[in-house]
Amino acid sequence: MSVKRLNHAVLYVRDVDRSVKFYEDALGFKVVSSFPGAAFLQVPESKNDHDLGLFEVGAGAADNQAGKGTVGLYHLAWEVETLGELEQVAQRLTSMGALVGASDHGTTKALYAHDPDGIEFEVSWLVPADRIDAATLEARATTKRLDLSAEMARYGRDTPGLRTVAYA
């Protein structure tokens, strides 16, 4: 027995309404249910009850110190279907002032951003299995700056990523 995939994530946030707006605008989440101080969001076409839960802890909450002297979660990684979608997300996150990095991990092309509370997340595209070669596998051990234009020229703007095909 083994787990198959992440069903949902839950985050503590300072202001649930602010965070809902951010995740709707940045990544296309939609609220499926809520109650005072909490919201449950889903991505389009998801089969999950919800993909993201947000619980409000108030404006006075301290920043997350994970990785700065305490243990804890570093980030969550959301996946897009195509490099064209990754480009759209990069533009949206940039315009929102949320994008903090873009990396090429060989088999994964990734953007990194912070939500309004400074919680880091990743948005990634996975190279399809039939397009992975020895050089791509070797590149997993390194992190390079992501050149999204070059990756779209190499793999195609509309090529479905690895897991997208499996979930269809």
C-alpha positions in Angstrom: 0.0 0.0 0.0 1.2 3.5 -0.8 -0.4 6.9 -1.1 -1.2 8.1 -4.6 -1.3 11.9 -4.5 -2.0 14.9 -2.3 -5.7 15.4 -2.0 -5.7 18.8 -0.4 -3.7 21.3 1.6 -4.7 23.4 4.6 -3.1 26.7 5.4 -3.4 29.1 8.4 -3.7 32.6 7.1 -4.1 36.1 8.7 -7.1 37.2 6.7 -9.2 34.5 4.9 -10.9 36.9 2.5 -7.6 38.3 1.4 -6.1 34.9 0.9 -9.2 33.6 -1.0 -8.9 36.6 -3.4 -5.2 35.9 -3.9 -5.7 32.2 -4.7 -8.6 32.9 -7.0 -6.7 35.6 -8.9 -3.3 33.9 -8.9 -4.2 30.3 -9.6 -7.8 30.1 -10.5 -9.2 28.5 -7.4 -12.9 28.8 -6.7 -14.6 28.8 -3.3 -16.8 25.6 -2.9 -17.8 26.3 0.7 -17.0 28.6 3.6 -18.0 29.7 7.1 -16.7 32.6 9.2 -13.0 32.4 9.3 -12.6 29.5 6.9 -12.9 28.8 3.2 -12.5 25.6 1.1 -11.4 26.1 -2.5 -11.1 23.9 -5.5 -9.4 24.1 -8.9 -11.4 23.8 -12.1 -12.2 20.2 -13.0 -10.9 18.8 -9.7 -12.5 15.7 -8.4 -11.5 16.5 -4.9 -14.1 17.8 -2.3 -11.6 20.7 -2.0 -8.0 21.3 -2.9 -7.1 24.0 -0.5 -8.5 24.9 2.9 -7.8 28.3 4.5 -8.3 29.0 8.2 -8.0 32.5 9.6 -5.8 33.1 12.7 -5.9 36.9 12.7 -3.8 39.9 11.8 -1.5 39.5 14.8 -0.2 36.1 13.8 3.6 35.8 13.5 5.3 34.8 10.3 6.0 31.1 9.6 9.5 30.4 10.8 9.8 27.0 9.1 13.3 26.7 7.6 14.6 29.7 9.7 15.3 27.8 12.8 12.2 25.6 13.1 11.0 22.6 11.2 7.9 22.7 9.0 6.6 22.6 5.5 8.7 24.4 2.9 6.1 24.7 0.1 3.3 23.1 -1.8 3.6 22.4 -5.6 0.6 23.0 -7.8 0.8 21.6 -11.3 -0.2 23.1 -14.7 -1.0 21.1 -17.8 1.2 23.0 -20.3 4.2 25.3 -20.5 1.8 27.9 -22.1 -0.2 27.8 -18.9 3.0 28.1 -16.8 3.9 31.2 -18.8 0.4 32.6 -18.1 0.8 31.9 -14.4 4.3 33.5 -14.4 2.8 36.7 -16.0 0.0 36.8 -13.5 2.2 36.2 -10.5 4.7 38.8 -11.7 1.9 41.4 -12.1 0.7 40.6 -8.6 4.3 41.0 -7.2 4.2 37.5 -5.9 6.7 35.7 -8.1 10.0 35.1 -6.3 11.8 32.6 -8.6 11.8 30.4 -11.6 13.9 27.2 -11.8 14.7 24.4 -14.2 15.1 21.1 -12.3 15.5 19.0 -15.5 12.3 17.0 -15.3 10.4 19.8 -13.7 10.0 23.5 -14.8 9.0 25.5 -11.7 7.9 28.9 -10.6 8.1 30.0 -6.9 5.8 32.6 -5.3 4.6 33.9 -2.0 1.0 34.4 -1.0 0.0 37.5 1.0 1.2 35.9 4.3 4.5 35.0 2.8 3.7 31.3 2.5 5.7 29.9 -0.4 4.2 27.7 -3.1 5.4 26.3 -6.4 3.7 26.0 -9.8 5.3 23.4 -12.0 5.1 21.6 -15.3 6.5 18.1 -15.5 8.3 16.8 -18.6 6.3 14.0 -20.2 7.9 10.5 -19.7 8.4 10.0 -23.5 10.4 13.3 -23.7 12.8 12.5 -20.8 16.3 11.7 -22.0 19.6 11.0 -20.1 20.5 14.7 -20.1 17.1 15.7 -18.6 17.5 13.0 -15.9 21.0 14.2 -15.1 19.8 17.8 -14.8 17.6 16.7 -11.8 20.7 17.0 -9.6 21.0 20.7 -10.4 18.9 23.8 -10.4 19.2 26.3 -13.3 17.4 29.5 -14.0 14.3 28.7 -16.0 14.3 30.0 -19.6 10.6 29.5 -20.3 10.9 30.6 -24.0 13.6 28.0 -24.6 11.6 25.2 -22.9 8.5 26.0 -25.0 10.7 25.9 -28.1 12.0 22.5 -27.0 8.8 20.8 -25.7 6.0 22.9 -27.3 3.7 25.4 -25.7 0.7 23.1 -25.6 2.4 19.7 -24.7 0.6 18.1 -21.8 2.9 17.4 -18.8 3.6 14.0 -17.3 0.9 13.7 -14.7 -1.8 15.6 -16.6 -2.2 12.7 -19.0 -2.4 10.2 -16.2 -5.2 12.1 -14.4 -7.3 12.7 -17.5 
